Amino acid sequence: MTGKLKQNQFYCVSERKRVTQKDEEIGVVMMKNKKLKGGVPALKSFHEKSGTTMYKFIPRNSYLKMLNKYGKY
């Protein structure tokens, strides 16, 4: 695997490869973290083929932009 993942791509750990998801299958969540107040923003999606929930961390400054585009999960 070389290069960065695109916005709608996730890495499936069980299949060990990149998976491209549709915009309707992606949502934004705030993952809890004891060290960072307010949590860490991430994109969340479910890969039906392998039954795996996939996450991808996103920068805090793009949280609202992603929330408007994908919505909450």
Secondary structure, DSSP 8 states (H G I E B T S, - for coil): --S---TTEEEETTTTEEEE--GGGEEEEEE--SSSTT-EEEEEEEETTTTEEEEEE--GGGHHHHHHHH-B-
